[in-house]
Amino acid sequence: MSRYLPPSLLQHFASPDDYVGTFGWLCGYSADASFLDAAAERFTQQAGGQRGYAGKLALVVLLDRGQPQILPHEAAGVLHAPLRDATRFALLHAKVALLGFRHVQAPERWRMRLLVCTGNWTRQTLERSLDLAWSVEVGAEDLESREPQSLQARADVAAAWDLLQWLMPLFDLRALAAEPHSLTGLARGQFASWCEALPRRNLPRPRFFDSRNRSLLRQLPDLARRQAGEADRNTLVLGSGFYEGGEGGQAPVALVRIVDALKEAGMVTASCDVSVIVEPTDCQAVATALPAMHQLGWRVWPAGQPEFLGRPARSLHAKFVFASSYRKNSNTCLNGWLYLGSGNLTAPGFLNPCPRGNLEVGVVVGEDSLYWHKSRGLPSELWAGNRLPLQWEREVLDAQELQGGPGMPDRPPVFEAPPVAWCRYLSAQDGLPARLLLPVHDVPLEVLDTESSVCTPVGSLEVAWPGAPQPSVVVRWHEGGLRLQCSIPVIDAAGRIAALELPKLDLESAWWQLQQFPQPPAEEDTGTDEREFEPGMALVATASPAAMDSVVRTMMRLVENIADKQAGLMQADWDAWCISLEQALRQAADCVAVKAFAAQLRLDPLDVLRQEGSLPAFARDAQSPQRERYLAVLDALAACWGVQGLPSVGRHGGKCIELV
């Protein structure tokens, strides 16, 4: 029998076969750079260096304000946005990811994955916690489907998108809007269009729910009834990573309220067996309330360790409610339903809606395929102990077996929205040093260089920048009598956000990158590797008269290859192509061939790419936005190469001009 091994939280970010991750939103209580960097790698199928050179934000993370900033360079392709308005909830505790994937060959095909988990976006969740996760997918092919499963998935994804849209205005997302003509802007727009394409009419009630307007408890009974129907369920199992106590050692109030509400709604029987799953070394109020819980007839059990996790044992962090029917003559969990989500079984997590309570999310699903105990021939994935942290061999009978633990730590705000959310790098030119251009702002601030020294102002919105360009810079300002600072992403001339400095390329290397479009360059093709090309005479240190014919041939071969490549592109790929074209050719601006055309031949080799024959049919109309975008790219490249206003090479029939 094969070993049951469900995907880890990190593996839930991996792309489906033949798809690649393009853009996604996450919200949660906390995260760390290590997890997010690994998640971005699986999502985009790009290593950190590739993401760093691309300068595209693939994941935007919305976290509680007590989370220290995850710096842009610590997880390339990930933006941790600061919370601006914390008045709408006690804590941002909801743990949701909505991920968008695009088919690698057919751009009109896409998939959305909704992920709800009980754990944080951290390495601790992966390595030391017992947590639960649930996911569902919907694709472009599901938009017209009337299959119940497809309709339910669309309802769930639409509900999650509604929550994320509600959250977005509460965060500082100015960096996302700073460069609309960028891979980030393009991917964000595609993602939104996929979400908006989901029909909202005639859908079932979503399994996904949140606490914005009503507490999780108030919604739970009806959702359970819709998913699993009414039945005589005589077993109720409650698990949580945190428990609050009652007064004077009484049973935890939230647990009592949950049990009473489910009994009153008929979702469990009035005499049901209640089991509470705890982490014995850190169970907060349960450690002192055990006698009171026993008086209610409840039983307390240490969390079980699923077989597939191995050793060492992990600590319970999962939050769940599982109701089912137990029969002595049957091993089946009959008529079961399951809640899992971010909400601890506490007043802020489960009893109170926003703004008094935390922002929480959860899902309720029917679960009638599980078995209480292992047995010979039973598939491992059907044993309840492999799906939930359950075990029935060791019960807690004495309070001496329990420890309250340290409790929930206070987390004061540590990441505040800065006066400016981004800046633009301007290279040295016309006698001016390299500079950072800041957006208009009304709060005085300072920009710090890599040595933590204050950068010298150059005008009202610019500061001189010493040294090499950086993915992000530190800004410092005063607010409410406090001196605050954080890092903001830097945008370069190519529209890349929080990117590594682009390596310089020769024409062959530039074409090598463009040839792979729409796939990103492989890591070894980013310009920092040792891969050798056949340079020919065009790449020698100086362009002698004898070498000039080779210079022209090299350039014309590049132009012809570009024309052939782009003439066959689909319209859905055009904006991304324009961005990639500009970036690759900017990287080649200092190569010998480009310098020869600008300074010696005095010809514009890019002008021939303006001809209609070099364009796909949809970009040939002079009034089309595709043509307008493309011509803007050629204008920018001509200026970058120093050939703007020079005669077109096409007028000379490709003949070499004598050097002067």
Order of alpha helices (4+ residues) and beta strands (2+ residues): beta-alpha-alpha-beta-beta-beta-beta-alpha-beta-beta-alpha-alpha-alpha-beta-alpha-beta-alpha-beta-alpha-beta-beta-beta-beta-beta-alpha-beta-beta-beta-beta-beta-beta-alpha-alpha-alpha-alpha-alpha
